[in-house]
């Protein structure tokens, strides 16, 4: 999991006051504008795409945002507050904290 994915997961968990246990993927797309105007070249063309594999592996829930990384994080926070995804039962969100067990791989 990348640093950005971990930060987005923390934002989601804080916003829903629960634990998202499904798979998520953040893709970042960069593009360059081809134009002679300096103001045109200074525009941000970075597109962030968050894919949440809730209960549908083949059709994930996709959020796309064009802007900076901080604006993308704030967008995710607002989106989860507004739509209340934690109220839908079949999504992979739980109120129970996840406890990871330590595994001793040397014994195997």
Protein Blocks (a to p, Z undefined) as FASTA:
>chain_A
ZZklmmmmmmmmmmnopadfbdcdddddddddddfblklmmpccbdcdddddfkbmklcc
ddddeddfklmmmmmmmmmmmnommlpmkbccdfbdcddddddfklZZ
